[in-house]
Amino acid sequence: MIAHIGDRIVLEGTHLGDARRTGIIMAVAHADGGPPYQVRWLDDGRTSLIFPGAEALIEPVTRAGAPA
């Protein structure tokens, strides 16, 4: 999984009744974009350090100069 600062991360619930969580990646620990990521969650504004699993999806932000 590769991410950049500003990308969105979406975590699907892993148990019945778990809500989907969406956050903004605020920091990436490795230059290659690999985890862990510091994420600010949109539902409560808190930040946490996560190592995303298979339930995670990265939604890249559109970058200036990047091919569409």
DSSP file (Angstrom, degrees, kcal/mol; ACC not computed):
  #  RESIDUE AA STRUCTURE BP1 BP2  ACC     N-H-->O    O-->H-N    N-H-->O    O-->H-N    TCO  KAPPA ALPHA  PHI   PSI    X-CA   Y-CA   Z-CA
    1    1 A M              0   0    0      0, 0.0     2,-0.4     0, 0.0    56,-0.0   0.000 360.0 360.0 360.0 129.8    0.0    0.0    0.0
    2    2 A I        +     0   0    0     32,-0.1     2,-0.3    56,-0.1    32,-0.2  -0.967 360.0 166.2-121.9 135.0    1.4    3.4   -1.1
    3    3 A A        -     0   0    0     30,-1.9     2,-0.3    -2,-0.4     6,-0.0  -0.941  19.1-150.2-143.0 163.8    0.0    6.7    0.1
    4    4 A H    >   -     0   0    0     -2,-0.3     3,-2.1     4,-0.1    21,-0.2  -0.911  41.7 -79.7-131.2 158.7    0.9   10.4    0.1
    5    5 A I  T 3  S+     0   0    0     -2,-0.3    21,-0.2     1,-0.3    56,-0.1  -0.377 118.7  28.1 -58.5 132.3    0.2   13.3    2.5
    6    6 A G  T 3  S+     0   0    0     19,-2.8    -1,-0.3     1,-0.4    20,-0.1   0.125  89.5 125.5  99.3 -19.0   -3.3   14.6    1.7
    7    7 A D    <   -     0   0    0     -3,-2.1    18,-2.9    18,-0.1    -1,-0.4  -0.319  60.6-120.5 -65.8 155.6   -4.7   11.3    0.4
    8    8 A R  E     -AB  24  59A   0     51,-2.4    51,-3.0    16,-0.2     2,-0.4  -0.753  20.0-156.4 -94.0 146.4   -7.9    9.9    1.9
    9    9 A I  E     -AB  23  58A   0     14,-2.4    14,-2.3    -2,-0.3     2,-0.5  -0.992   4.4-163.2-122.1 133.9   -7.9    6.5    3.6
   10   10 A V  E     -AB  22  57A   0     47,-2.8    47,-2.0    -2,-0.4     2,-0.6  -0.971   0.6-164.1-119.1 124.1  -11.1    4.6    4.0
   11   11 A L  E     -AB  21  56A   0     10,-3.1    10,-2.5    -2,-0.5     2,-0.2  -0.939  11.6-146.0-109.4 119.5  -11.4    1.7    6.4
   12   12 A E        -     0   0    0     43,-2.1     8,-0.1    -2,-0.6     7,-0.1  -0.567  32.4 -98.2 -77.8 146.5  -14.3   -0.7    6.0
   13   13 A G        -     0   0    0      5,-0.4    -1,-0.1    -2,-0.2     7,-0.1  -0.366  26.7-158.4 -62.5 143.1  -15.8   -2.1    9.2
   14   14 A T  S    S+     0   0    0      5,-0.1     2,-0.3     2,-0.1    -1,-0.1   0.563  72.7  49.5-101.4 -11.2  -14.5   -5.6   10.0
   15   15 A H  S >  S-     0   0    0      4,-0.1     3,-2.5     1,-0.0     2,-0.1  -0.905 101.5 -83.0-125.7 155.0  -17.4   -6.7   12.2
   16   16 A L  T 3  S+     0   0    0     -2,-0.3     3,-0.1     1,-0.3    -2,-0.1  -0.339 118.6  18.8 -54.8 126.5  -21.1   -6.5   11.9
   17   17 A G  T 3  S+     0   0    0      1,-0.3    -1,-0.3    -4,-0.1     2,-0.2   0.271  88.9 135.6  93.3 -11.6  -22.3   -3.0   12.8
   18   18 A D    <   -     0   0    0     -3,-2.5    -5,-0.4     1,-0.1    -1,-0.3  -0.501  51.0-130.5 -69.4 136.9  -18.8   -1.4   12.5
   19   19 A A        -     0   0    0     -2,-0.2     2,-0.3    -7,-0.1    -5,-0.1  -0.527  20.3-105.1 -84.8 154.6  -19.0    1.9   10.6
   20   20 A R        -     0   0    0     -2,-0.2     2,-0.4    -8,-0.1    -8,-0.2  -0.590  36.9-151.0 -71.9 139.1  -16.8    2.9    7.7
   21   21 A R  E     -A   11   0A   0    -10,-2.5   -10,-3.1    -2,-0.3     2,-0.4  -0.946  10.5-167.7-117.7 139.5  -14.1    5.4    8.8
   22   22 A T  E     +A   10   0A   0     -2,-0.4    20,-2.5   -12,-0.2    21,-0.5  -0.978  14.2 164.0-125.5 137.8  -12.6    8.0    6.5
   23   23 A G  E     -AC   9  41A   0    -14,-2.3   -14,-2.4    -2,-0.4     2,-0.5  -0.913  34.8-114.6-144.4 171.4   -9.5   10.0    7.3
   24   24 A I  E     -AC   8  40A   0     16,-2.4    16,-2.5    -2,-0.3     2,-0.6  -0.932  32.1-121.4-110.4 131.6   -6.8   12.2    5.7
   25   25 A I  E     + C   0  39A   0    -18,-2.9   -19,-2.8    -2,-0.5    14,-0.2  -0.623  33.0 174.7 -75.6 120.3   -3.2   11.1    5.7
   26   26 A M  E     +     0   0A   0     12,-3.3     2,-0.3    -2,-0.6    13,-0.2   0.699  64.1  13.4 -99.2 -26.1   -1.2   13.7    7.6
   27   27 A A  E     - C   0  38A   0     11,-1.3    11,-2.5   -23,-0.1     2,-0.4  -0.990  57.6-152.6-154.3 144.8    2.2   12.0    7.6
   28   28 A V  E     - C   0  37A   0     -2,-0.3     9,-0.2     9,-0.2     6,-0.1  -0.979  10.3-151.3-119.9 130.3    3.9    9.1    5.9
   29   29 A A  S    S+     0   0    0      7,-1.9     2,-0.4    -2,-0.4     8,-0.1   0.766  76.5  49.7 -75.7 -26.3    6.7    7.3    7.8
   30   30 A H  S >  S-     0   0    0      4,-0.9     3,-2.0     6,-0.3    -1,-0.0  -0.900  75.9-129.9-122.1 145.0    8.7    6.1    4.8
   31   31 A A  T 3  S+     0   0    0     -2,-0.4    -1,-0.1     1,-0.3    -2,-0.0   0.762 108.0  60.9 -60.8 -26.5    9.9    7.9    1.7
   32   32 A D  T 3  S-     0   0    0      1,-0.0    -1,-0.3     2,-0.0    -3,-0.0   0.465 118.9-108.2 -82.0   0.3    8.4    5.2   -0.6
   33   33 A G  S <  S+     0   0    0     -3,-2.0   -30,-1.9     1,-0.3    -2,-0.1   0.533  71.3 142.6  87.9   7.1    4.9    6.0    0.8
   34   34 A G        -     0   0    0    -32,-0.2    -4,-0.9     1,-0.1    -5,-0.4  -0.379  43.2 -55.2 -79.2 160.8    4.6    2.8    2.8
   35   35 A P  S    S+     0   0    0      0, 0.0     2,-0.2     0, 0.0    16,-0.1  -0.202  84.6  80.7 -69.5 164.6    2.9    2.6    6.2
   36   36 A P        -     0   0    0      0, 0.0    -7,-1.9     0, 0.0     2,-0.4   0.414  62.1-171.1 -81.4 163.2    2.6    3.5    9.0
   37   37 A Y  E     -CD  28  50A   0     13,-2.5    13,-2.9    -9,-0.2     2,-0.6  -0.954  24.6-134.3-123.8 142.1    0.5    6.6    8.4
   38   38 A Q  E     -CD  27  49A   0    -11,-2.5   -12,-3.3    -2,-0.4   -11,-1.3  -0.876  35.2-169.3 -91.7 123.6   -0.6    9.3   10.7
   39   39 A V  E     -CD  25  48A   0      9,-3.0     9,-2.0    -2,-0.6     2,-0.6  -0.933  23.0-150.6-122.2 135.3   -4.3    9.9   10.0
   40   40 A R  E     -CD  24  47A   0    -16,-2.5   -16,-2.4    -2,-0.4     2,-0.3  -0.933  27.9-136.2-101.1 118.0   -6.7   12.6   11.1
   41   41 A W  E  >  -C   23   0A   0      5,-2.9     4,-2.1    -2,-0.6   -18,-0.3  -0.551   3.6-147.7 -79.3 134.3  -10.2   11.0   11.2
   42   42 A L  T  4 S+     0   0    0    -20,-2.5    -1,-0.1    -2,-0.3   -19,-0.1   0.767  92.0  60.1 -73.1 -26.0  -13.0   13.1    9.7
   43   43 A D  T  4 S+     0   0    0    -21,-0.5    -1,-0.2     1,-0.1   -20,-0.1   0.835 128.7   4.5 -74.5 -31.4  -15.7   11.8   12.1
   44   44 A D  T  4 S-     0   0    0     -3,-0.2    -2,-0.2     2,-0.2    -1,-0.1   0.454  90.0-121.3-133.7  -3.0  -14.0   13.0   15.3
   45   45 A G     <  +     0   0    0     -4,-2.1    -3,-0.1     1,-0.2     2,-0.1   0.440  65.6 136.3  77.4  -1.4  -10.9   15.0   14.3
   46   46 A R        -     0   0    0     -6,-0.1    -5,-2.9    -5,-0.1     2,-0.4  -0.359  45.9-137.3 -75.7 159.3   -8.6   12.7   16.3
   47   47 A T  E     +D   40   0A   0     -7,-0.2     2,-0.3    -3,-0.1    -7,-0.2  -0.896  24.0 171.9-116.4 150.1   -5.3   11.5   14.9
   48   48 A S  E     -D   39   0A   0     -9,-2.0    -9,-3.0    -2,-0.4     2,-0.6  -0.985  33.7-118.2-150.7 158.7   -3.8    8.1   15.1
   49   49 A L  E     -D   38   0A   0     -2,-0.3     2,-0.3   -11,-0.2   -11,-0.2  -0.884  42.2-177.4 -97.9 123.4   -0.9    6.1   13.8
   50   50 A I  E     -D   37   0A   0    -13,-2.9   -13,-2.5    -2,-0.6    -2,-0.0  -0.926  35.3-155.8-129.1 151.1   -2.1    3.1   11.7
   51   51 A F        -     0   0    0     -2,-0.3    -2,-0.0   -15,-0.2     0, 0.0  -0.907  39.6-139.7-112.6  93.3   -0.7    0.2    9.8
   52   52 A P        -     0   0    0      0, 0.0     2,-0.1     0, 0.0   -41,-0.0  -0.195  17.8-159.2 -65.0 147.7   -3.6   -0.4    7.4
   53   53 A G    >   -     0   0    0      0, 0.0     3,-1.8     0, 0.0     0, 0.0  -0.205  45.4 -64.2-106.5-160.8   -4.8   -3.9    6.6
   54   54 A A  T 3  S+     0   0    0      1,-0.3     0, 0.0    -2,-0.1     0, 0.0   0.687 126.0  65.3 -64.7 -20.1   -6.8   -5.5    3.8
   55   55 A E  T 3  S+     0   0    0    -43,-0.1   -43,-2.1   -44,-0.0     2,-0.3   0.467  86.2  96.7 -81.7  -0.6   -9.9   -3.5    4.7
   56   56 A A  E <   -B   11   0A   0     -3,-1.8     2,-0.4   -45,-0.2   -45,-0.2  -0.655  50.9-170.8 -96.8 146.4   -8.2   -0.2    3.8
   57   57 A L  E     -B   10   0A   0    -47,-2.0   -47,-2.8    -2,-0.3     2,-0.5  -1.000  13.9-144.4-133.1 132.3   -8.5    1.7    0.6
   58   58 A I  E     -B    9   0A   0     -2,-0.4   -49,-0.2   -49,-0.2   -56,-0.1  -0.851   7.1-162.4 -96.8 129.5   -6.4    4.8   -0.4
   59   59 A E  E     -B    8   0A   0    -51,-3.0   -51,-2.4    -2,-0.5    -2,-0.0  -0.914  21.5-138.4-109.3 102.3   -8.1    7.5   -2.4
   60   60 A P        -     0   0    0      0, 0.0     2,-0.3     0, 0.0   -53,-0.1  -0.254  10.2-126.9 -63.8 145.3   -5.3    9.6   -4.0
   61   61 A V        -     0   0    0    -56,-0.1     2,-0.4   -57,-0.1   -54,-0.1  -0.664  33.2-102.0 -85.2 147.4   -5.7   13.3   -4.1
   62   62 A T        -     0   0    0     -2,-0.3     2,-0.4     1,-0.0    -1,-0.1  -0.577  40.8-154.2 -72.7 127.7   -5.3   14.9   -7.5
   63   63 A R    >   -     0   0    0     -2,-0.4     3,-1.8     4,-0.1     2,-0.1  -0.832  20.6-106.1-107.1 141.4   -1.9   16.5   -7.7
   64   64 A A  T 3  S+     0   0    0     -2,-0.4    -1,-0.0     1,-0.3     0, 0.0  -0.418 106.3  15.9 -62.6 133.4   -0.9   19.4   -9.9
   65   65 A G  T 3  S+     0   0    0      1,-0.3    -1,-0.3    -2,-0.1     3,-0.0   0.359  95.0 127.3  85.1  -6.4    1.2   18.2  -12.9
   66   66 A A  S <  S-     0   0    0     -3,-1.8    -1,-0.3     1,-0.1     2,-0.0  -0.594  70.2-100.9 -82.6 144.8    0.2   14.6  -12.4
   67   67 A P              0   0    0      0, 0.0    -4,-0.1     0, 0.0    -1,-0.1  -0.377 360.0 360.0 -63.5 143.5   -1.2   12.8  -15.4
   68   68 A A              0   0    0     -6,-0.1    -2,-0.0    -3,-0.0    -6,-0.0   0.451 360.0 360.0 -85.7 360.0   -4.9   12.4  -15.3
